[in-house]
Amino acid sequence: MRCNQCKFEDTKVIESREAGDAEAIRRRRECLNCSHRFTTYERIEKPQLVVIKNDGTRQLYSREKLLSGLYRACEKTPVTSMQIEQLATNVENKLYAIGEPEISSSAIGQAVMDELANTNEVAYVRFASVYRRFKDIASFEKELSEIRNKK
């Protein structure tokens, strides 16, 4: 592993531990040249998913894009960063369990909705308002009544 400070090619691992839900390994490293310490994460490489958008276009799946949407939905709620990371991991596991190389954006949206419904109602409604493209108050109220009925 190359040092991100001095670009020296030799580092030593100081500490290793599981990160998240045993989906990654976190390693603390130290450069043997400049003694700079930094953290790396090692994940199992999964096959690349292709997302089929509503307009028919295709693009590569991006965990960062999923996390961005989750962070926006969970903004100013008690949902922690660790919970958001776990939500993203749960959604990804569902997507890979389908076993298809291409997945529709609506399937991803539904998987996110399922996870958010069990985590935080406010975040769920925020995400739903974008995902379902509420056009008026009636559609928004309908979604709220469905949440109440599930309880």
N, C-alpha and C positions, 0 to 999 in steps of 0.2 A: 504494500500500500504506500503510495507516494504522500509525503508530507504536504499539507496544503499551505504551509508557511514558506518553506525553503525549497520545496520540490525534490528533496532527497528521497531516494527510492527505498530506503530501508527503515522500517519502524518496528517497534515491538508492542505486543498486546499486553496491556497492564491489567485489564479486567474484562471479563466477558459475562454477560447474563442475558436471559430472555427478555425481550421487549414485547409489550402488548400481550396478545393471547397466544404466546409461543409461536407467533407467525414470523418473528424476526429475532435476530441476535444483535444486541448492542455491544459494541467493543470500544473500550477506551484505549487509545494508542499513544505512544510517545515516539517522537522522531529521534533516531540515534545520532543525528547530526546536530540539530539545534535544540533538542529537548522540548520542543513544542508538543503540547498534548491536545488531542482532538478525539471526536467520537465518530464512529462509523456504524452503519446498520447493514446487516446482511439478511436478505429475504430469499425465500425459495422463488425461483423464476417460474412463473406460470405462463401458459400460452397467451399471446396477445389477443384480447377480445376486440372485435370490430363492432361499433355501435351504429345501428341503422336509425337515422334520424326520421322524424315525421315526414319530411319532404322527400325521403328516399335516398338522401346522400349518406355516405358512410364515412366514419372517422374512427381513429383508434381510441379505445377506452382510455380515460385518464383518471387515475385515483385523485390527482390534485384538483381536477374539476369537480369530482364528487365531494371532496372535502370542502371545497370553496362553497358549494351549495349548502352543505350541512352547517358550516360555520355561520353563514348568512341566516339560515333558518333558526339557529340556536342562539343568535346574538341577543344579549341582555336576558338570558334565561339562566337557570341554575345548572344547565348541562355543562359538564367539564370537558376540557380538551381530550382527556383520556376516554370519556364516554363517546365523544364524536369519533375518535380514532377507532373505537370498538364498533360503533355503528357502521363505519365505512368497511371494516373488516367483515362484519356480518353480511353486509350487502354484497361484497365481492364473493364471499363464500357461496351465497345463494346463486349468484350469476355463474360461477364456475361449476356449481353442482348441476346446472341445466345441461352442461356438456356440449353446447353449441359454440362454434367459433364466432358467430355473429349473433348479436342480441339487440332487440329493439329498445329505443330510448324509453318507450312506455313501460317496458318490463323493468328497467332500472328504476324509473320513477315510482313504480308500484312497490318495488322492494324497499326503497327508501321510505315510502309512506308507511309500510308495515312496521319498519323498525322505529320510526319516529312516533307512531301511535302508541307504542309501548314505553316510550321514553319521556316525552314532554308534549302536552296538548298544544301549547302555544307554538312550539317549533313545528308541530304537525300541521297546524292551520296555516302558518306562514308558508311552509313548503307547498301545501296543497293549493294555496292561492296562486302560486306561480305555475305549478305543475298542471293544475286543472284549468288554468286560465279563466278564473271567475270573471264573468262579464257584468254581473249585477249583484245586488244585495241578496236576492232570492237564492241564487246558487251558493252563495256564501252561507246563508242561513241553513240551507239544506245539508251542507257538509257539517255544520255545527250540530244539527239535530241527529245526524248519523253517529257522531261522536258520543252524544248523550245516550243514544239508544244502545250503543255497545257497552256502556257502563251498566 
